[in-house]
Amino acid sequence: MSESDEKYMLRCIELAAKGLGYVKSNPLVGCVIVKNDKIISEGYHHAFGMPHAERVAIDRLDDKTQIKGSTIYVNLEPCSHYGKTPPCAPYVAKMKPQRVVISDVDPNPLVNNQGIKILQDAGIQVDVGICSMENRKLNRRFFTFIEKKRPYILLKWAQTLDGFIAEKNQNYIKWISNNATRQIVHKWRSEEMAILVGAGTVRCDDPQLTTRHWHGDNPIRMVVTNSGNLPINAKIFDKQAKTILFYSNTPNFTVNEGNIDVVKIENDFIDTLFAYCLENSITSILVEGGSQLLNTFISREQWDEAKVIVGNKVFGEGVRAPIISQYTHIDIDKIDNDRIIHYTR
Ligand SMILES: NC(=O)c1ccc[n+]([C@@H]2O[C@H](COP(=O)([O-])OP(=O)(O)OC[C@H]3O[C@@H](n4cnc5c(N)ncnc54)[C@H](OP(=O)(O)O)[C@@H]3O)[C@@H](O)[C@H]2O)c1
């Protein structure tokens, strides 16, 4: 790997990140075309169903003959199959670059080295592994989904300085975090495919679970209940987004709205949830509480990241916040008087 390989691949990764929140359930991909050590075109995958990065970068050039003899950088192996768009590898090969540099092989069984083979069969030099660590971090949802066959799990809660997520006997919602942090939470929501809460949170807080303070699509809303005891007029059953209700006992109301799906828990909730996500290409979930639900994921060690907002309040007593004791990395941000502790497992 040369220094310029790294420089151009980091540019691909920077471009790819612009698709965050829009390309889901696809990977984030950027592409840079370089000739005589100059970028002659670049592009990224903008949104699900839209052209892939390589095609965007190639099609931006009116004179495509310039690509002959160039080096094309792309942070994921060009695809070899028909999905929402035609395959990229044959299109790239047709342009006759001299070399294609890739961060990672696409682990999707529909691709998995077949895109590379198409390029090599066309006589193009292919180098793999440049900035793989940075790419795997950016595309952690995608790699987790394909390699671990489960969605990427991000836990999130807000707690007081004395470690409570809610007051005892709360009659109304008392916000723990400040306005700016609450807006950032809506940004986080826009980046994930689904948001999950326990039935206790729906009964106490009646949350909307939307991205109304940020741009981007509302994620799919998910709620889990053993008892089936939920208010049918809860906001999560309104028409702002799709809602999936995981239940053990039949709910105390008939679900007949088009935007609500019901899924019976077979033996174990997490197993049922992961199977549903695999079947429906739901690659990431933001688990927003409450305590019982968060502790289910923590005790089963089925989580990838946790974002804990520590506000400036003290409740004295109430619902205890979960505790994270096993993690590989921690960093702390400050937003006004809130701290955001970010754990990576
Ligand atoms: N500060 C924050 O960030 C934050 C976030 C969310 C909530 N909260 C607060 O947290 C409190 C609620 O917390 P909580 O621990 O009591 O409730 P919770 O975790 O939201 O909900 C617990 C209920 O969810 C269902 N459930 C949870 N895990 C399940 C599993 N593994 N399998 C099947 N069902 C499962 C059960 O529903 P059934 O009872 O229907 O069987 C259970 O009783 C509220 O006061 C709320 O305000 C705070």
The ligand as a Tripos MOL2 file, in Angstrom:
@<TRIPOS>MOLECULE
LIG
   48    52     1     0     0
SMALL
NO_CHARGES

@<TRIPOS>ATOM
      1 N1        -34.1670    7.7960   30.4810 N.am      1 LIG1
      2 C1        -34.3190    7.0270   29.4290 C.2       1 LIG1
      3 O1        -33.4920    7.0260   28.5010 O.2       1 LIG1
      4 C2        -35.5130    6.1290   29.3320 C.ar      1 LIG1
      5 C3        -35.7800    5.4550   28.1370 C.ar      1 LIG1
      6 C4        -36.8730    4.6240   28.0800 C.ar      1 LIG1
      7 C5        -37.6500    4.4530   29.2090 C.ar      1 LIG1
      8 N2        -37.3720    5.1200   30.3400 N.ar      1 LIG1
      9 C6        -38.1720    4.9300   31.5550 C.3       1 LIG1
     10 O2        -38.0480    3.5750   31.8950 O.3       1 LIG1
     11 C7        -39.2240    3.1780   32.5800 C.3       1 LIG1
     12 C8        -39.6670    1.8620   31.9880 C.3       1 LIG1
     13 O3        -38.6230    0.9310   32.1630 O.3       1 LIG1
     14 P1        -38.9680   -0.5480   32.4780 P.3       1 LIG1
     15 O4        -37.7040   -1.2940   32.7150 O.co2     1 LIG1
     16 O5        -39.9950   -0.5610   33.5370 O.co2     1 LIG1
     17 O6        -39.7060   -0.9620   31.1320 O.3       1 LIG1
     18 P2        -39.3020   -1.4260   29.6630 P.3       1 LIG1
     19 O7        -38.0240   -2.1430   29.5960 O.co2     1 LIG1
     20 O8        -39.5640   -0.3040   28.7340 O.co2     1 LIG1
     21 O9        -40.4920   -2.4240   29.4690 O.3       1 LIG1
     22 C9        -40.6040   -3.5960   30.2220 C.3       1 LIG1
     23 C10       -41.6910   -4.4170   29.5900 C.3       1 LIG1
     24 O10       -41.3360   -4.6610   28.2260 O.3       1 LIG1
     25 C11       -41.6130   -5.9970   27.8950 C.3       1 LIG1
     26 N3        -40.3090   -6.6630   27.7740 N.ar      1 LIG1
     27 C12       -39.0950   -6.1630   28.0660 C.ar      1 LIG1
     28 N4        -38.1260   -7.0560   27.7930 N.ar      1 LIG1
     29 C13       -38.7600   -8.1260   27.3000 C.ar      1 LIG1
     30 C14       -38.2960   -9.3790   26.8340 C.ar      1 LIG1
     31 N5        -36.9960   -9.6820   26.8230 N.pl3     1 LIG1
     32 N6        -39.2100  -10.2670   26.4100 N.ar      1 LIG1
     33 C15       -40.5100   -9.9550   26.4210 C.ar      1 LIG1
     34 N7        -41.0060   -8.7750   26.8570 N.ar      1 LIG1
     35 C16       -40.1270   -7.8860   27.2830 C.ar      1 LIG1
     36 C17       -42.4700   -6.5180   29.0490 C.3       1 LIG1
     37 O11       -43.7750   -6.0600   28.7060 O.3       1 LIG1
     38 P3        -45.1440   -6.5240   29.3950 P.3       1 LIG1
     39 O12       -45.1220   -5.9560   30.7720 O.co2     1 LIG1
     40 O13       -46.2080   -5.8880   28.5410 O.co2     1 LIG1
     41 O14       -45.1450   -7.9940   29.3520 O.co2     1 LIG1
     42 C18       -41.8640   -5.7730   30.2160 C.3       1 LIG1
     43 O15       -42.6860   -5.7000   31.3460 O.3       1 LIG1
     44 C19       -40.2220    4.2700   32.4120 C.3       1 LIG1
     45 O16       -40.3190    4.9640   33.6390 O.3       1 LIG1
     46 C20       -39.6360    5.1620   31.3570 C.3       1 LIG1
     47 O17       -39.9610    6.5120   31.5820 O.3       1 LIG1
     48 C21       -36.3160    5.9650   30.4330 C.ar      1 LIG1
@<TRIPOS>BOND
     1     1     2 1
     2     2     3 2
     3     2     4 1
     4     4     5 ar
     5     4    48 ar
     6     5     6 ar
     7     6     7 ar
     8     7     8 ar
     9     8     9 1
    10     8    48 ar
    11     9    10 1
    12     9    46 1
    13    10    11 1
    14    11    12 1
    15    11    44 1
    16    12    13 1
    17    13    14 1
    18    14    15 2
    19    14    16 1
    20    14    17 1
    21    17    18 1
    22    18    19 2
    23    18    20 1
    24    18    21 1
    25    21    22 1
    26    22    23 1
    27    23    24 1
    28    23    42 1
    29    24    25 1
    30    25    26 1
    31    25    36 1
    32    26    27 ar
    33    26    35 ar
    34    27    28 ar
    35    28    29 ar
    36    29    30 ar
    37    29    35 ar
    38    30    31 1
    39    30    32 ar
    40    32    33 ar
    41    33    34 ar
    42    34    35 ar
    43    36    37 1
    44    36    42 1
    45    37    38 1
    46    38    39 2
    47    38    40 1
    48    38    41 1
    49    42    43 1
    50    44    45 1
    51    44    46 1
    52    46    47 1
@<TRIPOS>SUBSTRUCTURE
     1 LIG1         1 GROUP 0 **** ****
